[in-house]
Amino acid sequence: MACYQRTFPPPPDSSLSETTSRRRTRRTELFFSLLLFIAFSFYFSSTLSATDLRFLPAKRPHARNLISNVVKDDFQEVTRLSRHVSSVQDSAKYQSVSVLLPGWEVLVLLSPETSLDSVEGFYCLFWNSQTYPARFSGVLPFTERTAFKCAMPNGARRPPLWQPILTKYPVKENPAKERELLRMKKLAYESISTEDDVVLFVKGVNARSRSRSPQPQDFMCVFGDAVKTPVTSCTQEVFRCSHPDLTAFTSGTDQPIKMSLQIMHQVQNRTLPSVAYYRPRQSHAQEPKSEICLCTMVYNVAKFVKEWVIYHSKIGVEKFILYDNGSEDDLQNVVNELNGDGYNVTTLLWIWPKTQEAGFSHNAIHAKHSCKWMLYIDVDEFVYSPSWHDSGPSKHLLKALIPQLHSIGQVSIRCLDFGPSGQKSHPIEGVTQGYNCQRWDVSQQRHKSMVLLEAIDDSLGNVVHHFRLKNTFQWRELSMSSALVNHYKYQAWSEFKTKFRRRVSAYVADWRDDTNPNSKDRTPGLGFEPIKPQGWEFKFCDFTDDRLKLLTQRWFGQLTPNGGYKMAWQR
């Protein structure tokens, strides 16, 4: 049998061992030197602007030439991590706070001290590395904060929900989970100052369903980190409190001061999340007040607003104030065109959802220095008097509806609801021409109001377009023979179904919510989904009412060769 002899390697050469040891030492020294270099670079990248020092992929081939293949993988891993940190730091210069809105929409607000050269090319980078284009929504008018909106991807909707990073460099890395998303359901979101106090708007505190209404002593206004003043009144989403002592702030009044509401509790006080900032009352140049102004809250009404403005300006409205709830259509261009034609139309970005009552309360303070009376109606509503058929348009028609008594602080006008009138799409001649089929149901009739701003109660409480008044003023309801509001409520289905996006009122259930099915704000026969009912075009039609249609033809129409009318707003 053959035998196999086991062989062993020769003993190690001592000189070779020493050489290998030196190589290992050099590699170790090189590796730690590289780590020190990266740490040093990272430190400077955090203090300089992103363009001064950044780990760019273009530098990596040069680095590979300086190190051995033994530490190549380690270097690439460290560079990958540093590039991730650098990218997140680069986006962090856009300091922001994010709020979750209905429909998984995220509102991103830049900090007041942040300014941008451009609003294009931004992304929301979510905690799970998913990105979504950030759509510029406008600039908040009172704090000059830039606002963006992003849709939250499905993969990022697992709780806890983290605030995204606003960036122009959407890297496929996991950003840090640092701050949870704020929720609109309970949030201090806006403020406005008067000469005597501060008005703070807070969602989710004064609930109608509570057995005990909160009292002013239950709250404190908080300015900055520690300065507090007592709340003097609280109604709906409106909290009024005293001005803070500005000497307590080292920055003075040059920068906005964060403001919130603290709920006083026997065990532990709780300060609500906030995106609101305090600014002292700005002085206004003395100017003549407009006799009658008009305020409403709007969303994507560009196709309607021209007819509405032209008509109401001819009967006495001097100034229009639109609280824009985040429109995405051509509204601003239409407003610019109207202003170019001599009308006075202002838009204010009021991006907060389901806050119509709070928006009107805000308007009662904001417009008090420039308007005497304020008419609160929607863009599908037109004030009209049957007596006007015997006259032409006049700037005195609306003023003539106000009783000439100093004690009258508010007049309300009954609404008439109109149905689709056979229309399958928006009538190009306008709503006053296209919808003439009236629904007659007294139980469903609402009313809208014209209010003397100085007569509004300090609480600023309002419901369905009318306000609570001071004790020294009275409320007068006009007869239907004196004035009406034609409410083109049930329009062509293509227009009406957009209402399912959400309702603007804080106290009216959204169309999709299966609550309050018998409410006046519900549409009879319509469910909780935007599904067109059979025969929609001919619903809500009890009789034909052509009165305003004929009046506007006479005032604003021009006969066409085919026997029709081209209206003043058709161009």
VEXFIBA-350559 format. One record per residue (C-alpha): residue number from 1; residue in one letter; x, y, z. Coordinates in Angstrom, 2 decimals. Example, Ala and Ser with C-alpha at 12.3 -4.5 7.8 and 13.67 -1.06 7.14 Angstrom:
BEGIN
resi;resn;east;north;up
1;A;12.30;-4.50;7.80;
2;S;13.67;-1.06;7.14;
END
This chain:
BEGIN
resi;resn;east;north;up
1;M;0.00;0.00;0.00;
2;A;1.34;3.35;-0.96;
3;C;1.99;5.65;1.89;
4;Y;1.37;9.44;1.70;
5;Q;3.86;11.68;3.44;
6;R;2.36;14.79;5.07;
7;T;4.28;17.91;4.17;
8;F;4.45;21.12;6.19;
9;P;5.21;24.69;5.09;
10;P;8.66;26.02;5.73;
11;P;9.18;28.15;8.81;
12;P;8.33;31.83;8.27;
13;D;10.98;34.17;7.12;
14;S;11.48;36.80;9.83;
15;S;12.14;39.62;7.37;
16;L;8.93;38.86;5.46;
17;S;6.93;38.88;8.72;
18;E;8.29;42.29;9.62;
19;T;7.38;43.63;6.16;
20;T;3.83;42.32;6.46;
21;S;3.48;43.85;9.92;
22;R;4.64;47.25;8.65;
23;R;2.12;47.09;5.79;
24;R;-0.67;46.33;8.21;
25;T;0.40;49.23;10.39;
26;R;0.47;51.61;7.43;
27;R;-2.97;50.45;6.30;
28;T;-4.35;50.95;9.79;
29;E;-2.81;54.41;10.04;
30;L;-4.13;55.32;6.61;
31;F;-7.61;54.13;7.47;
32;F;-7.80;56.12;10.72;
33;S;-6.32;59.16;8.99;
34;L;-9.08;58.88;6.40;
35;L;-11.73;58.70;9.12;
36;L;-10.22;61.79;10.78;
37;F;-10.24;63.61;7.42;
38;I;-13.93;62.76;6.83;
39;A;-14.90;63.85;10.34;
40;F;-12.99;67.13;9.89;
41;S;-14.68;67.73;6.50;
42;F;-18.10;66.95;7.93;
43;Y;-17.56;69.52;10.70;
44;F;-16.83;72.27;8.16;
45;S;-19.71;71.20;5.91;
46;S;-22.10;71.86;8.79;
47;T;-20.83;75.41;9.31;
48;L;-20.35;76.48;5.72;
49;S;-22.99;76.69;3.03;
50;A;-23.71;73.61;0.97;
51;T;-21.79;75.06;-1.96;
52;D;-18.63;75.72;0.12;
53;L;-17.91;72.12;1.07;
54;R;-19.79;69.02;0.04;
55;F;-18.93;65.37;-0.48;
56;L;-19.51;65.00;-4.17;
57;P;-19.26;61.76;-6.11;
58;A;-16.73;63.44;-8.42;
59;K;-14.16;63.40;-5.59;
60;R;-14.29;59.67;-5.04;
61;P;-12.00;58.48;-7.91;
62;H;-9.23;60.74;-6.57;
63;A;-9.67;59.29;-3.08;
64;R;-9.45;55.74;-4.39;
65;N;-6.02;56.51;-5.83;
66;L;-4.78;57.48;-2.37;
67;I;-5.73;54.32;-0.53;
68;S;-5.08;50.67;-0.93;
69;N;-7.60;48.12;-2.04;
70;V;-7.63;46.72;1.48;
71;V;-9.57;49.75;2.85;
72;K;-11.49;50.52;-0.32;
73;D;-14.78;49.01;0.88;
74;D;-14.54;50.76;4.25;
75;F;-13.96;54.12;2.58;
76;Q;-16.94;53.67;0.24;
77;E;-19.23;52.85;3.15;
78;V;-18.11;55.87;5.18;
79;T;-18.41;58.13;2.12;
80;R;-21.92;56.81;1.48;
81;L;-22.95;57.66;5.02;
82;S;-21.30;61.08;4.92;
83;R;-22.95;61.86;1.59;
84;H;-26.31;60.94;3.12;
85;V;-25.74;63.23;6.12;
86;S;-24.52;66.01;3.85;
87;S;-27.58;65.70;1.62;
88;V;-29.95;65.84;4.57;
89;Q;-28.04;68.77;6.03;
90;D;-28.25;70.54;2.69;
91;S;-32.04;70.20;2.72;
92;A;-32.19;71.15;6.40;
93;K;-31.25;74.71;5.52;
94;Y;-34.89;74.95;4.41;
95;Q;-36.13;74.93;7.98;
96;S;-39.79;73.99;7.95;
97;V;-42.68;72.55;9.89;
98;S;-45.28;70.20;8.42;
99;V;-48.99;69.71;9.14;
100;L;-51.15;66.79;8.06;
101;L;-54.28;67.98;6.25;
102;P;-57.38;65.96;5.27;
103;G;-56.91;63.53;2.39;
104;W;-53.29;62.66;3.30;
105;E;-52.07;66.03;2.11;
106;V;-49.06;67.54;3.88;
107;L;-48.68;71.29;4.31;
108;V;-45.03;72.38;4.59;
109;L;-44.34;75.86;5.97;
110;L;-40.91;77.43;5.82;
111;S;-39.71;79.25;8.90;
112;P;-40.31;83.04;8.81;
113;E;-36.61;83.90;8.44;
114;T;-36.19;81.65;5.35;
115;S;-36.30;83.27;1.92;
116;L;-36.15;81.56;-1.46;
117;D;-34.83;82.64;-4.84;
118;S;-37.15;80.17;-6.55;
119;V;-40.12;77.97;-5.59;
120;E;-39.46;75.40;-8.31;
121;G;-37.85;71.99;-8.02;
122;F;-38.65;71.15;-4.40;
123;Y;-39.52;67.71;-3.08;
124;C;-40.85;66.28;0.15;
125;L;-38.51;63.52;1.35;
126;F;-40.42;61.20;3.68;
127;W;-39.05;59.01;6.46;
128;N;-39.16;55.85;4.30;
129;S;-37.12;57.46;1.48;
130;Q;-40.15;58.06;-0.73;
131;T;-40.37;61.47;-2.34;
132;Y;-43.17;63.57;-3.76;
133;P;-42.97;66.86;-5.70;
134;A;-43.64;69.86;-3.45;
135;R;-46.26;72.13;-5.02;
136;F;-45.88;75.82;-4.24;
137;S;-49.09;77.03;-2.56;
138;G;-48.29;80.68;-1.94;
139;V;-47.01;82.98;0.78;
140;L;-48.94;83.50;4.01;
141;P;-49.77;87.21;3.96;
142;F;-49.23;88.08;7.62;
143;T;-46.03;86.19;8.44;
144;E;-44.67;85.96;4.86;
145;R;-44.03;82.24;5.24;
146;T;-43.73;80.25;2.03;
147;A;-46.09;77.28;1.84;
148;F;-45.81;74.03;-0.12;
149;K;-48.08;70.99;-0.32;
150;C;-47.17;67.36;-0.91;
151;A;-49.26;64.22;-1.16;
152;M;-48.13;61.63;1.36;
153;P;-47.18;58.37;-0.43;
154;N;-49.03;55.25;0.69;
155;G;-45.86;53.71;2.06;
156;A;-45.31;56.64;4.44;
157;R;-48.77;56.49;6.00;
158;R;-47.91;54.04;8.77;
159;P;-47.93;55.57;12.26;
160;P;-46.09;57.22;13.76;
161;L;-46.16;59.82;11.00;
162;W;-42.95;61.83;10.69;
163;Q;-42.46;65.27;9.20;
164;P;-40.85;65.19;5.74;
165;I;-37.76;67.13;4.74;
166;L;-38.16;69.86;2.12;
167;T;-35.28;69.50;-0.31;
168;K;-34.14;70.05;-3.87;
169;Y;-31.98;66.92;-3.65;
170;P;-34.29;63.92;-3.15;
171;V;-31.78;61.24;-2.13;
172;K;-32.86;57.63;-1.73;
173;E;-31.84;57.40;1.89;
174;N;-33.79;57.25;5.12;
175;P;-33.91;60.73;6.72;
176;A;-33.88;61.00;10.47;
177;K;-37.19;60.47;12.27;
178;E;-37.01;63.57;14.42;
179;R;-40.43;65.24;14.60;
180;E;-43.91;63.81;14.25;
181;L;-46.33;65.48;11.86;
182;L;-48.53;68.12;13.40;
183;R;-52.27;67.50;13.03;
184;M;-54.74;70.14;11.91;
185;K;-57.33;68.66;14.25;
186;K;-55.68;70.30;17.27;
187;L;-53.42;73.18;16.35;
188;A;-52.86;76.90;16.91;
189;Y;-52.59;78.07;13.31;
190;E;-52.97;81.86;12.90;
191;S;-53.06;85.14;14.81;
192;I;-53.80;88.81;14.25;
193;S;-53.19;91.79;16.52;
194;T;-55.43;94.74;17.29;
195;E;-54.50;97.93;19.11;
196;D;-55.71;96.44;22.39;
197;D;-55.15;92.68;22.20;
198;V;-54.17;89.61;20.18;
199;V;-56.55;87.18;18.45;
200;L;-55.29;83.59;18.26;
201;F;-57.02;80.98;16.09;
202;V;-56.92;77.44;17.48;
203;K;-58.52;74.28;16.14;
204;G;-59.80;71.39;18.25;
205;V;-60.39;73.02;21.66;
206;N;-63.90;74.49;21.66;
207;A;-66.00;71.50;20.60;
208;R;-69.74;72.00;20.19;
209;S;-70.47;68.61;21.71;
210;R;-68.99;69.41;25.11;
211;S;-71.39;69.58;28.04;
212;R;-69.36;72.42;29.59;
213;S;-68.17;75.28;27.43;
214;P;-64.55;76.23;28.12;
215;Q;-64.04;79.49;29.96;
216;P;-61.28;82.10;29.45;
217;Q;-59.65;81.18;32.75;
218;D;-59.05;77.69;31.37;
219;F;-56.37;79.07;29.01;
220;M;-53.28;81.23;28.69;
221;C;-51.64;82.62;25.57;
222;V;-47.95;81.69;25.37;
223;F;-45.42;83.84;23.51;
224;G;-41.99;82.38;22.81;
225;D;-40.91;79.92;25.49;
226;A;-42.26;81.44;28.67;
227;V;-44.10;84.76;28.33;
228;K;-47.80;84.32;29.08;
229;T;-50.87;86.55;29.08;
230;P;-54.44;85.72;30.18;
231;V;-57.17;84.80;27.71;
232;T;-60.05;87.28;27.90;
233;S;-62.59;85.50;25.64;
234;C;-62.90;82.17;23.84;
235;T;-65.55;81.31;21.26;
236;Q;-65.37;78.67;18.53;
237;E;-61.76;78.81;17.26;
238;V;-61.16;82.39;18.44;
239;F;-59.11;83.16;21.58;
240;R;-58.37;86.75;22.58;
241;C;-55.60;87.67;25.00;
242;S;-53.45;90.60;26.10;
243;H;-50.32;91.72;24.27;
244;P;-47.05;90.42;25.76;
245;D;-44.37;92.60;27.30;
246;L;-41.98;92.96;24.35;
247;T;-39.05;93.87;26.61;
248;A;-38.97;90.20;27.60;
249;F;-37.75;89.28;24.12;
250;T;-34.11;89.90;23.27;
251;S;-34.86;89.95;19.54;
252;G;-37.44;92.72;19.97;
253;T;-40.13;92.85;17.28;
254;D;-37.90;92.45;14.24;
255;Q;-38.62;88.72;14.06;
256;P;-42.01;87.01;14.49;
257;I;-42.54;85.46;17.91;
258;K;-43.94;81.94;18.16;
259;M;-47.37;81.91;19.80;
260;S;-49.57;79.16;21.17;
261;L;-52.34;78.34;23.62;
262;Q;-51.82;76.67;26.97;
263;I;-54.62;74.64;28.52;
264;M;-54.61;75.11;32.28;
265;H;-55.11;71.86;34.19;
266;Q;-55.09;70.99;37.87;
267;V;-52.48;68.27;37.32;
268;Q;-50.35;69.54;34.45;
269;N;-50.68;72.41;32.01;
270;R;-50.45;71.53;28.31;
271;T;-49.31;73.79;25.48;
272;L;-50.80;72.97;22.08;
273;P;-48.71;72.49;18.95;
274;S;-48.55;75.68;16.94;
275;V;-47.54;77.18;13.61;
276;A;-48.81;80.65;14.62;
277;Y;-46.61;83.69;15.10;
278;Y;-47.25;86.95;16.90;
279;R;-46.64;90.36;15.41;
280;P;-47.58;93.69;17.02;
281;R;-50.36;95.63;15.35;
282;Q;-49.14;97.40;12.23;
283;S;-50.07;101.04;11.85;
284;H;-52.36;101.86;8.92;
285;A;-52.36;105.05;6.92;
286;Q;-55.53;107.00;7.40;
287;E;-57.72;106.50;4.36;
288;P;-61.43;106.82;3.66;
289;K;-63.35;103.67;4.49;
290;S;-65.23;101.86;1.77;
291;E;-68.94;101.98;2.55;
292;I;-69.65;98.35;1.58;
293;C;-67.13;95.55;1.09;
294;L;-67.66;91.88;0.32;
295;C;-65.82;88.92;1.83;
296;T;-65.92;85.23;1.05;
297;M;-63.79;82.10;1.21;
298;V;-62.92;80.52;-2.15;
299;Y;-61.33;77.47;-3.72;
300;N;-60.89;77.11;-7.51;
301;V;-63.55;79.66;-8.48;
302;A;-61.73;81.35;-11.36;
303;K;-64.55;80.63;-13.82;
304;F;-67.16;82.18;-11.52;
305;V;-65.51;85.17;-9.89;
306;K;-65.60;87.62;-12.82;
307;E;-69.39;87.54;-13.18;
308;W;-69.78;87.79;-9.40;
309;V;-67.44;90.80;-9.05;
310;I;-68.78;92.73;-12.04;
311;Y;-72.39;92.29;-10.92;
312;H;-71.92;93.22;-7.26;
313;S;-69.65;96.17;-8.03;
314;K;-72.49;97.68;-10.08;
315;I;-74.91;97.56;-7.15;
316;G;-72.55;99.12;-4.58;
317;V;-69.74;96.83;-3.45;
318;E;-66.53;98.86;-3.48;
319;K;-63.98;96.27;-2.33;
320;F;-63.79;92.47;-2.58;
321;I;-61.71;90.37;-0.15;
322;L;-61.20;86.73;-1.11;
323;Y;-59.82;84.35;1.51;
324;D;-58.18;81.81;-0.78;
325;N;-58.31;78.28;0.64;
326;G;-55.41;77.11;-1.54;
327;S;-56.77;77.45;-5.08;
328;E;-54.97;75.61;-7.87;
329;D;-56.74;77.15;-10.84;
330;D;-56.33;80.48;-12.67;
331;L;-57.82;82.58;-9.87;
332;Q;-54.94;85.01;-9.42;
333;N;-54.75;85.82;-13.14;
334;V;-58.49;86.54;-13.20;
335;V;-58.13;88.78;-10.13;
336;N;-55.24;90.63;-11.78;
337;E;-57.37;91.17;-14.87;
338;L;-60.24;92.53;-12.79;
339;N;-57.94;94.91;-10.95;
340;G;-56.55;96.03;-14.28;
341;D;-60.11;96.91;-15.32;
342;G;-60.55;99.13;-12.29;
343;Y;-62.14;96.77;-9.76;
344;N;-60.75;96.44;-6.24;
345;V;-60.16;92.74;-5.50;
346;T;-57.75;91.41;-2.88;
347;T;-56.81;87.77;-2.27;
348;L;-55.42;86.56;1.05;
349;L;-53.99;83.07;1.29;
350;W;-55.97;81.35;4.05;
351;I;-54.71;77.82;3.59;
352;W;-56.30;76.27;6.68;
353;P;-59.02;73.69;5.85;
354;K;-62.51;73.79;7.40;
355;T;-62.00;77.19;9.02;
356;Q;-64.57;79.39;7.29;
357;E;-65.97;80.84;10.51;
358;A;-62.47;81.63;11.77;
359;G;-61.62;83.22;8.44;
360;F;-64.63;85.52;8.70;
361;S;-63.66;86.39;12.29;
362;H;-60.18;87.23;11.03;
363;N;-61.67;89.38;8.30;
364;A;-63.78;91.31;10.82;
365;I;-60.52;92.45;12.46;
366;H;-58.37;92.76;9.34;
367;A;-60.84;94.87;7.33;
368;K;-62.17;97.05;10.14;
369;H;-59.82;99.91;9.28;
370;S;-60.80;99.95;5.57;
371;C;-64.47;98.90;5.43;
372;K;-67.64;100.07;7.19;
373;W;-70.12;97.34;6.20;
374;M;-69.14;93.81;5.15;
375;L;-71.36;91.56;3.04;
376;Y;-70.68;87.82;3.57;
377;I;-71.88;85.69;0.66;
378;D;-70.39;82.94;-1.53;
379;V;-69.41;83.21;-5.20;
380;D;-72.52;81.26;-6.26;
381;E;-74.77;83.80;-4.51;
382;F;-76.10;87.09;-5.91;
383;V;-77.93;89.79;-3.94;
384;Y;-80.99;91.03;-5.79;
385;S;-84.11;93.09;-5.20;
386;P;-87.33;92.72;-7.23;
387;S;-87.64;96.53;-7.14;
388;W;-84.49;96.92;-9.24;
389;H;-86.30;96.00;-12.46;
390;D;-87.41;99.59;-12.76;
391;S;-83.93;101.06;-12.54;
392;G;-80.47;100.71;-13.96;
393;P;-77.36;99.62;-12.08;
394;S;-76.33;102.02;-9.33;
395;K;-73.69;102.08;-6.61;
396;H;-76.41;103.09;-4.15;
397;L;-78.68;100.04;-4.55;
398;L;-77.11;97.95;-1.77;
399;K;-76.79;100.86;0.63;
400;A;-80.50;101.59;0.17;
401;L;-81.29;98.16;1.64;
402;I;-79.78;99.13;5.02;
403;P;-82.35;100.63;7.43;
404;Q;-81.33;104.17;8.32;
405;L;-81.18;103.54;12.05;
406;H;-77.98;103.90;14.07;
407;S;-78.93;100.89;16.18;
408;I;-78.96;98.49;13.22;
409;G;-75.74;96.46;13.17;
410;Q;-76.70;93.63;10.81;
411;V;-79.24;92.95;8.09;
412;S;-79.96;89.45;6.83;
413;I;-81.34;88.46;3.44;
414;R;-83.21;85.26;2.61;
415;C;-81.79;82.84;0.03;
416;L;-83.59;81.22;-2.91;
417;D;-82.02;77.95;-4.07;
418;F;-81.75;77.16;-7.79;
419;G;-81.37;73.74;-9.41;
420;P;-79.33;72.46;-12.39;
421;S;-81.99;73.83;-14.80;
422;G;-81.19;71.23;-17.45;
423;Q;-77.51;72.20;-17.64;
424;K;-74.92;69.45;-18.21;
425;S;-71.89;71.72;-17.98;
426;H;-71.00;75.19;-16.77;
427;P;-72.97;77.78;-18.83;
428;I;-70.48;80.05;-20.59;
429;E;-72.88;83.01;-20.27;
430;G;-72.65;82.75;-16.49;
431;V;-74.71;81.30;-13.68;
432;T;-77.29;84.11;-13.73;
433;Q;-78.09;83.17;-17.34;
434;G;-77.77;79.39;-17.11;
435;Y;-79.75;78.56;-13.97;
436;N;-83.34;79.75;-13.71;
437;C;-85.20;76.81;-12.17;
438;Q;-85.97;77.54;-8.52;
439;R;-86.52;75.11;-5.70;
440;W;-89.27;76.23;-3.33;
441;D;-88.81;74.78;0.13;
442;V;-89.11;77.30;2.93;
443;S;-87.72;74.83;5.49;
444;Q;-84.42;74.70;3.59;
445;Q;-83.94;78.42;3.12;
446;R;-80.86;80.04;4.60;
447;H;-80.04;83.70;4.96;
448;K;-76.87;85.72;4.41;
449;S;-75.86;88.93;6.14;
450;M;-74.43;92.39;5.73;
451;V;-72.69;93.49;8.97;
452;L;-71.52;96.78;10.42;
453;L;-67.99;95.81;11.46;
454;E;-67.91;98.03;14.53;
455;A;-71.11;96.33;15.76;
456;I;-69.60;92.82;15.91;
457;D;-69.27;91.38;19.39;
458;D;-65.74;91.10;20.77;
459;S;-66.04;87.30;20.74;
460;L;-66.19;87.43;16.90;
461;G;-68.57;84.46;16.97;
462;N;-70.38;83.75;13.69;
463;V;-72.46;80.98;12.13;
464;V;-73.72;80.62;8.56;
465;H;-72.59;84.08;7.46;
466;H;-74.01;86.06;10.36;
467;F;-72.32;87.46;13.48;
468;R;-73.06;87.87;17.14;
469;L;-73.56;91.60;17.84;
470;K;-72.73;93.88;20.72;
471;N;-75.64;94.50;23.07;
472;T;-76.12;98.05;21.80;
473;F;-76.90;96.93;18.24;
474;Q;-79.87;95.16;16.63;
475;W;-80.30;92.64;13.85;
476;R;-82.89;93.27;11.13;
477;E;-84.15;90.68;8.61;
478;L;-85.26;92.09;5.28;
479;S;-88.51;91.02;3.69;
480;M;-88.36;88.93;0.53;
481;S;-90.01;91.76;-1.37;
482;S;-87.11;94.04;-0.39;
483;A;-84.15;91.78;-1.14;
484;L;-83.20;88.20;-1.97;
485;V;-80.06;86.16;-2.49;
486;N;-80.21;83.97;-5.58;
487;H;-78.17;80.92;-4.54;
488;Y;-77.12;78.84;-7.54;
489;K;-76.57;75.90;-5.24;
490;Y;-77.28;72.83;-7.39;
491;Q;-75.34;73.39;-10.57;
492;A;-74.41;71.08;-13.44;
493;W;-73.07;67.81;-12.03;
494;S;-69.53;68.47;-13.31;
495;E;-69.45;71.53;-11.03;
496;F;-71.47;70.25;-8.11;
497;K;-69.39;67.11;-7.54;
498;T;-66.33;69.24;-6.72;
499;K;-68.08;70.02;-3.42;
500;F;-67.12;66.52;-2.31;
501;R;-63.53;67.66;-1.86;
502;R;-64.53;69.03;1.55;
503;R;-66.75;71.64;3.15;
504;V;-65.18;74.90;4.29;
505;S;-67.23;75.25;7.46;
506;A;-65.73;73.89;10.67;
507;Y;-69.16;72.83;11.90;
508;V;-70.65;71.21;8.80;
509;A;-69.90;67.56;8.06;
510;D;-68.00;66.87;4.84;
511;W;-70.06;65.34;2.06;
512;R;-68.38;61.96;2.50;
513;D;-69.01;61.81;6.25;
514;D;-72.06;59.66;7.02;
515;T;-73.26;62.00;9.76;
516;N;-76.21;64.42;9.98;
517;P;-78.00;62.99;6.92;
518;N;-81.02;65.27;7.49;
519;S;-79.01;68.49;7.81;
520;K;-80.02;71.51;5.73;
521;D;-76.49;71.38;4.34;
522;R;-77.14;67.95;2.80;
523;T;-78.56;67.54;-0.69;
524;P;-81.83;65.55;-0.69;
525;G;-81.47;62.21;-2.45;
526;L;-77.68;62.40;-2.57;
527;G;-75.56;59.89;-0.67;
528;F;-72.06;60.20;0.72;
529;E;-70.16;59.60;-2.52;
530;P;-69.86;61.77;-5.67;
531;I;-72.13;59.48;-7.69;
532;K;-74.43;61.32;-10.06;
533;P;-78.10;60.68;-9.23;
534;Q;-80.32;59.72;-12.12;
535;G;-82.00;62.75;-13.68;
536;W;-79.77;65.23;-11.85;
537;E;-80.20;67.89;-14.57;
538;F;-83.89;68.26;-13.75;
539;K;-83.87;67.97;-9.98;
540;F;-84.74;70.77;-7.51;
541;C;-86.98;72.56;-10.00;
542;D;-90.38;73.70;-8.77;
543;F;-90.87;76.67;-11.07;
544;T;-89.01;78.99;-13.45;
545;D;-87.67;82.25;-12.06;
546;D;-86.19;84.48;-14.78;
547;R;-86.15;87.74;-12.84;
548;L;-82.40;88.10;-12.25;
549;K;-81.63;86.53;-15.63;
550;L;-83.62;89.22;-17.43;
551;L;-82.24;91.99;-15.22;
552;T;-78.61;91.07;-15.92;
553;Q;-79.31;90.76;-19.64;
554;R;-80.56;94.34;-19.59;
555;W;-77.69;95.63;-17.47;
556;F;-74.76;93.63;-18.84;
557;G;-75.87;91.93;-22.07;
558;Q;-75.18;92.71;-25.70;
559;L;-77.45;91.22;-28.36;
560;T;-75.77;88.79;-30.75;
561;P;-76.78;88.09;-34.39;
562;N;-78.39;84.78;-33.38;
563;G;-80.72;86.51;-30.92;
564;G;-78.82;85.65;-27.76;
565;Y;-76.75;87.73;-25.38;
566;K;-73.06;88.12;-24.84;
567;M;-72.49;89.17;-21.24;
568;A;-69.92;91.68;-19.98;
569;W;-67.93;88.91;-18.22;
570;Q;-67.60;86.82;-21.41;
571;R;-64.14;87.71;-22.72;
END
